[in-house]
């Protein structure tokens, strides 16, 4: 289960990307979540994925 609060989700996702995953595809596979759904949820909260930095900002 991933956090539902956008700020907590941001922190959780960025920590997983930084410490455990090579990128967004691996993260989504590891957490068994839909990549497009995650991107939409994060964009709705004002965060965008930076592929080069491997994090949402």
N, C-alpha and C positions, 0 to 999 in steps of 0.2 A: 504494500500500500504506500503510495506516495503522498506527500503533504498536499492539502488543498488550498491553503493560504498562499497567495502569490509570492510574498516575501520569503516565506519559509521554503516554498518550492524552489525559488531561485537559489537560495543557499544550498539546499539539498542537491539539486541538479548540478550546480557548479562544483560542489565538493566531489560528487561522483565522477564528473568529467575530469577533474584535476587529478584525483587520486587512483581511480580504478579503470577508466575507459579511454580508449584511443580516439573516440569521437562520438558524435550524436547517434550514429547508427548502432554502434556497439552498446551504448547506454540504453537505448530503447529496447534492444534485444535482451540485454541483461535484466531490465526491469519489466519486460514483457508489456510494453506500452506502445501505442501507435505514435509514430514520429510526427505525422501531420497534426494529430490531436494535441500533442505536446507543444508543437510550434504555435498552433492557433491559441492555445491557452496562455502561453508566455507572451505572445504578441498582443493579446487582449489586455494583458497587465502592463504593457509598455516595454517589454524586454525582447531583444532580438538576438539571435544566435550569431556569434562571430566565429566562423569556422577556423580562421587562422589562430585565434586565441583559445579556441576550444572552450568557450564559455558564453553564457547569456549576459548581456549588458543592458 
